Amino acid sequence: MAGGQSDREVKVSLELTEEILQSMEVGMAFRDYNGRISSMDFHKTSPYLVTASDDESIRLYDVANATCLKTINSKKYGVDLVNFTSHPTTVIYSSKNGWDESLRLLSLHDNKYLRYFKGHHDRVVSLSLCSRKECFISGSLDRTVLLWDQRAEKCQGLLRVQGRPATAYDDQGLVFTIAYGGYIRMFDARKYEKGPFDIFSVGGDMSDANVVKFSNDGRLMLLTTLEGHIHVLDSFRGTLLSTYNVKPVSSGSTLEASFSPEGMFVVSGSGDGSVYVWSVRSGKEVASWMSTEDEPPVIKWAPGSLMFATGSSELSFWIPDLSKLAAYGRK
C-alpha cells in the first residue's frame, strides 16, 4: 500500500506544474565558496554537477547524495566557464588569467590535463559542447567563434563575428547557433563554412548577447541580453514568441536562463540577484524569489528532474516543498 502510494507520488511529481514551481525552495545549499560561482553544468546522464568559481576552484558534486566529491584548484590559470564532456568526470573549462591556452580538457578523476586548445586571444564568454559527437564551439571577446574536436589541439574552423557572441548546439548536434547584435544566426554543423542558413531577429534588442540555448526537444530557443531581456523564439520559424524583462546586468556579469526539461517554463536570474520563472505557453510570470545578492546567479535546470540549481556566492539546489501542495497536504 505504501509502495503504491509512493509510486503514484513519483508519477504526479514528474508533471511540472505552476503550483509545483511556486512551492519550490532551497533544499540544500553549499556555502563554503570564497568567490562567486561563474559557471556550472549538469551531466546529462549521471547525477553529477560541476561548478567553476572566482575562488579559482572546480568542484564536482554528486547531486543524488548532495555531497561534494572533489575540489580541484586552478590557481595558475583561473577558471571561468566549465562544461562536462560525455564522460562524467571529464570537463572542458576556460581560464581567465590571460593565458594563451584558453581552453583545457581536464580529467577530474586524477586531476590531469588531457589536452590544451589554443586559438582565442581574449576571454571566452561562451562554450557549448555537442552531446552526440566529440566537438564543441567557443565564442570569445576577440570576436571569433572557434569550432573544435576534443581529440585535436587546433581548432577545426573559425567564424568571425561583430560583437560578443553567444553560442549553442541543438541536442542532435546537427545545428548550432551564434547570437550577437540583435540577431540569432543558424548554422548547419556539417557545412557551416557556407554561412548561416537562417537569421532570426530578436525584436530590436541590440544589447550584448549573454547566453543562447535550445530547449531539449529543439523546438524553442532562448536568448538573454545585457539589458535584462529573455527572448523565447520558435527555433524552426524564428518567430519571437515572448520577451521577459528583468533588471539589466553589468557588463562584467552574465544573465543566464534555462528551460525546464519539457520546455514549458523558463527560469532566469536577474541583475538584482532575483530568480524568476515564466510560463512559455502564457508568457506570464509564475513565481519569483527575491535575493540579497546584487548580481545575477548562474542557473541550470537538472536534466529530467524537478530541481534546478543556482550559483552565486553559494550553490543552492531548489526542490518542491510538497507540504505546500494541496495534492500532498491531505491525509
C-alpha positions as CSV (number, residue, x, y, z in Angstrom):
1,M,0.0,0.0,0.0
2,A,2.7,2.4,1.0
3,G,4.7,1.4,-2.0
4,G,1.8,2.1,-4.3
5,Q,1.3,5.5,-2.8
6,S,4.9,6.3,-3.3
7,D,4.8,5.3,-7.0
8,R,1.8,7.5,-7.5
9,E,3.5,10.4,-5.9
10,V,6.5,10.0,-8.1
11,K,4.3,10.0,-11.2
12,V,2.4,13.1,-10.1
13,S,5.5,14.9,-9.1
14,L,7.1,14.4,-12.5
15,E,4.4,16.6,-14.1
16,L,5.8,20.0,-13.6
17,T,3.0,22.5,-12.9
18,E,2.8,26.1,-11.9
19,E,1.7,25.0,-8.4
20,I,4.8,22.8,-8.0
21,L,7.0,25.7,-9.2
22,Q,5.5,28.1,-6.8
23,S,6.3,25.7,-3.9
24,M,10.0,25.4,-4.8
25,E,12.6,26.5,-2.2
26,V,16.2,25.8,-1.4
27,G,16.5,22.2,-0.2
28,M,20.3,22.2,0.1
29,A,23.0,24.9,0.0
30,F,26.8,24.8,-0.1
31,R,28.2,28.0,1.4
32,D,31.9,27.2,1.5
33,Y,32.9,29.2,-1.6
34,N,35.3,32.1,-1.3
35,G,34.2,33.8,-4.5
36,R,31.2,33.9,-6.8
37,I,30.3,30.9,-8.9
38,S,30.9,31.8,-12.5
39,S,29.6,28.7,-14.3
40,M,28.1,25.2,-13.7
41,D,26.9,22.3,-15.6
42,F,24.8,19.1,-15.0
43,H,26.0,15.9,-16.7
44,K,23.2,14.6,-19.0
45,T,23.2,11.0,-17.9
46,S,25.0,10.9,-14.5
47,P,23.9,12.6,-11.2
48,Y,26.8,15.0,-11.3
49,L,27.1,18.7,-11.2
50,V,30.4,20.7,-11.8
51,T,30.9,24.3,-10.8
52,A,33.6,26.9,-11.5
53,S,34.2,29.7,-9.1
54,D,36.1,33.0,-8.8
55,D,38.0,31.4,-5.9
56,E,39.7,29.5,-8.8
57,S,38.2,26.2,-7.9
58,I,36.4,23.5,-9.9
59,R,34.1,21.4,-7.7
60,L,32.3,18.1,-8.6
61,Y,29.1,17.2,-6.8
62,D,27.0,14.0,-6.5
63,V,23.6,15.6,-6.7
64,A,21.7,12.4,-5.7
65,N,23.6,12.3,-2.4
66,A,24.1,16.1,-2.0
67,T,27.8,15.7,-1.5
68,C,30.9,17.4,-2.9
69,L,33.1,14.7,-4.3
70,K,36.1,16.7,-5.3
71,T,37.6,20.2,-5.3
72,I,40.4,21.0,-7.8
73,N,42.2,24.3,-7.7
74,S,43.2,26.1,-10.8
75,K,45.2,28.9,-9.2
76,K,47.7,29.4,-12.1
77,Y,45.1,29.6,-14.9
78,G,42.0,30.6,-13.1
79,V,38.7,29.2,-14.2
80,D,35.6,30.9,-15.8
81,L,33.3,28.6,-17.9
82,V,33.1,24.8,-17.3
83,N,31.2,22.1,-19.2
84,F,31.0,18.3,-18.9
85,T,32.1,16.2,-21.9
86,S,30.1,13.0,-22.4
87,H,32.3,11.4,-19.7
88,P,31.0,12.3,-16.2
89,T,34.4,13.1,-14.8
90,T,36.0,14.9,-17.7
91,V,35.4,18.7,-18.3
92,I,36.4,21.4,-20.6
93,Y,37.0,24.8,-19.0
94,S,38.2,28.3,-19.9
95,S,40.8,30.2,-18.0
96,K,40.6,33.8,-17.1
97,N,44.1,34.8,-16.1
98,G,45.2,35.9,-19.6
99,W,46.8,32.6,-20.7
100,D,47.0,31.8,-24.4
101,E,45.9,28.2,-23.9
102,S,42.4,29.5,-23.0
103,L,40.6,26.1,-23.0
104,R,41.6,22.9,-21.3
105,L,40.4,19.3,-21.2
106,L,40.7,18.1,-17.6
107,S,40.2,14.7,-16.0
108,L,38.6,15.3,-12.6
109,H,39.3,11.7,-11.7
110,D,43.1,12.2,-11.5
111,N,43.4,15.9,-11.9
112,K,45.3,15.6,-15.2
113,Y,45.1,17.9,-18.3
114,L,44.4,15.7,-21.3
115,R,44.6,18.5,-23.9
116,Y,45.0,22.2,-24.4
117,F,43.0,24.1,-27.0
118,K,44.8,27.2,-28.3
119,G,43.3,29.8,-30.5
120,H,41.5,32.6,-28.7
121,H,43.2,35.8,-27.8
122,D,40.7,37.2,-25.3
123,R,38.3,35.9,-22.7
124,V,36.0,33.1,-23.7
125,V,32.4,34.1,-23.0
126,S,30.5,31.2,-24.5
127,L,31.2,27.4,-24.5
128,S,28.9,24.7,-25.9
129,L,29.5,21.0,-26.3
130,C,27.8,18.8,-28.8
131,S,26.0,16.0,-26.9
132,R,26.3,13.5,-29.8
133,K,29.8,14.0,-31.0
134,E,33.2,14.9,-29.6
135,C,33.0,18.5,-30.9
136,F,32.4,21.9,-29.2
137,I,32.3,25.6,-30.0
138,S,33.6,28.6,-28.2
139,G,32.9,32.3,-28.5
140,S,35.3,35.0,-27.3
141,L,35.6,38.7,-26.8
142,D,38.2,38.6,-29.6
143,R,35.1,38.4,-31.9
144,T,35.7,34.9,-33.1
145,V,33.8,31.7,-32.7
146,L,36.0,28.6,-33.0
147,L,34.9,25.0,-33.8
148,W,36.8,22.2,-32.1
149,D,37.3,18.5,-32.0
150,Q,38.1,17.2,-28.4
151,R,40.7,14.9,-29.9
152,A,42.7,17.7,-31.6
153,E,44.5,20.8,-30.1
154,K,44.0,23.0,-33.1
155,C,40.6,24.4,-34.0
156,Q,38.7,22.9,-36.9
157,G,37.0,26.1,-38.0
158,L,36.8,29.8,-37.4
159,L,33.9,32.2,-37.8
160,R,34.3,36.0,-37.3
161,V,31.6,38.0,-35.6
162,Q,30.8,41.7,-35.0
163,G,30.1,41.6,-31.3
164,R,30.1,39.5,-28.1
165,P,29.0,36.0,-29.3
166,A,26.6,33.6,-27.6
167,T,26.8,30.0,-29.0
168,A,24.8,26.8,-28.6
169,Y,24.4,23.4,-30.2
170,D,21.0,21.8,-30.5
171,D,20.6,18.4,-28.8
172,Q,21.0,16.5,-32.0
173,G,24.3,18.2,-32.9
174,L,23.1,19.0,-36.4
175,V,22.6,22.7,-35.9
176,F,24.5,25.4,-33.9
177,T,23.6,29.0,-33.4
178,I,25.6,32.2,-32.9
179,A,23.8,35.2,-31.4
180,Y,25.1,38.8,-31.4
181,G,24.0,42.3,-32.4
182,G,20.2,41.6,-32.1
183,Y,20.2,38.5,-34.3
184,I,20.4,34.8,-34.0
185,R,22.3,33.0,-36.8
186,M,21.5,29.4,-37.5
187,F,24.3,27.1,-39.0
188,D,24.3,23.6,-40.4
189,A,27.1,22.0,-38.4
190,R,28.2,19.9,-41.4
191,K,28.5,22.9,-43.8
192,Y,28.9,25.9,-41.5
193,E,31.5,27.5,-43.8
194,K,28.7,28.4,-46.2
195,G,27.4,30.8,-43.6
196,P,24.0,30.8,-41.7
197,F,21.1,29.1,-43.4
198,D,18.7,31.4,-41.4
199,I,18.9,34.6,-39.4
200,F,16.3,35.5,-36.8
201,S,15.6,38.9,-35.3
202,V,15.0,39.3,-31.5
203,G,12.8,42.4,-31.8
204,G,15.3,45.2,-32.0
205,D,17.2,44.3,-28.8
206,M,20.8,45.3,-29.9
207,S,22.4,44.9,-26.5
208,D,25.1,42.3,-25.9
209,A,24.1,38.7,-26.2
210,N,24.7,36.8,-23.0
211,V,23.5,33.2,-23.4
212,V,21.6,31.3,-26.1
213,K,20.1,27.9,-25.6
214,F,17.8,25.3,-27.2
215,S,15.0,23.5,-25.4
216,N,15.6,19.8,-25.0
217,D,13.2,19.0,-27.9
218,G,14.9,21.6,-30.1
219,R,11.6,23.4,-30.8
220,L,12.4,26.5,-28.8
221,M,15.4,28.8,-28.2
222,L,16.1,31.5,-25.6
223,L,18.4,34.4,-25.7
224,T,19.4,36.6,-22.8
225,T,20.9,40.1,-23.2
226,L,22.8,42.6,-21.1
227,E,19.7,44.8,-21.0
228,G,17.9,42.2,-18.9
229,H,15.7,40.7,-21.7
230,I,15.0,37.0,-22.1
231,H,13.7,36.3,-25.6
232,V,12.0,33.0,-26.5
233,L,11.7,32.0,-30.1
234,D,10.4,29.2,-32.3
235,S,13.7,27.7,-33.5
236,F,12.2,26.5,-36.8
237,R,10.4,29.6,-37.9
238,G,12.3,32.2,-35.9
239,T,9.1,33.7,-34.6
240,L,9.6,35.7,-31.4
241,L,7.1,34.1,-29.0
242,S,7.7,36.2,-25.9
243,T,10.1,38.5,-24.1
244,Y,10.5,38.5,-20.3
245,N,12.2,41.5,-18.6
246,V,14.4,41.5,-15.5
247,K,16.9,44.0,-14.1
248,P,19.8,44.7,-16.5
249,V,23.2,43.2,-15.7
250,S,26.6,44.9,-15.6
251,S,29.0,44.3,-18.5
252,G,31.1,42.0,-16.3
253,S,28.2,39.8,-15.4
254,T,26.2,37.2,-17.4
255,L,22.4,36.9,-17.4
256,E,21.6,33.2,-17.5
257,A,18.3,31.4,-18.1
258,S,17.3,27.8,-18.5
259,F,14.4,25.8,-20.0
260,S,12.6,23.3,-17.7
261,P,13.2,19.7,-19.1
262,E,9.9,19.6,-21.1
263,G,10.3,23.2,-22.3
264,M,7.2,24.5,-20.7
265,F,8.8,27.0,-18.3
266,V,11.9,29.3,-18.3
267,V,13.8,30.0,-15.1
268,S,16.1,33.0,-15.1
269,G,18.3,35.1,-13.0
270,S,18.2,38.9,-12.8
271,G,20.6,41.8,-12.4
272,D,19.4,42.3,-8.8
273,G,20.1,38.6,-7.9
274,S,16.5,37.5,-8.0
275,V,15.2,34.4,-9.7
276,Y,12.1,34.3,-11.9
277,V,10.0,31.6,-13.6
278,W,7.7,32.2,-16.6
279,S,5.3,30.0,-18.5
280,V,6.3,29.6,-22.1
281,R,2.6,29.0,-23.1
282,S,1.1,32.0,-21.5
283,G,4.1,34.3,-21.3
284,K,3.2,35.1,-17.7
285,E,5.4,35.2,-14.6
286,V,4.7,32.0,-12.5
287,A,7.0,32.5,-9.5
288,S,9.8,34.7,-8.2
289,W,12.2,34.7,-5.3
290,M,14.0,37.8,-4.2
291,S,17.6,37.9,-3.1
292,T,20.1,39.9,-1.1
293,E,22.7,39.5,-3.9
294,D,23.3,42.2,-6.4
295,E,24.5,40.1,-9.4
296,P,22.6,37.5,-11.4
297,P,23.1,33.9,-10.3
298,V,24.1,31.3,-12.8
299,I,21.2,29.0,-13.2
300,K,20.7,25.5,-14.6
301,W,17.8,23.0,-14.6
302,A,18.7,19.4,-13.7
303,P,18.0,17.1,-16.7
304,G,14.8,15.2,-16.3
305,S,14.3,16.3,-12.7
306,L,12.1,18.5,-10.5
307,M,15.1,20.6,-9.5
308,F,17.2,23.5,-10.6
309,A,20.4,24.9,-9.2
310,T,21.6,28.5,-8.7
311,G,25.1,29.6,-8.2
312,S,26.1,33.0,-6.6
313,S,28.3,33.3,-3.5
314,E,26.8,29.9,-2.7
315,L,25.4,26.8,-4.5
316,S,21.7,26.2,-4.0
317,F,19.5,23.3,-5.1
318,W,15.9,24.2,-5.4
319,I,13.2,21.5,-5.0
320,P,9.4,21.5,-4.4
321,D,8.1,21.7,-0.9
322,L,5.4,19.0,-1.0
323,S,3.9,20.2,2.2
324,K,2.8,23.4,0.4
325,L,0.9,21.5,-2.3
326,A,-2.8,20.7,-1.9
327,A,-2.4,17.3,-3.6
328,Y,0.0,16.2,-0.8
329,G,-1.5,18.2,2.1
330,R,-4.5,15.9,2.5
331,K,-4.1,12.9,4.8
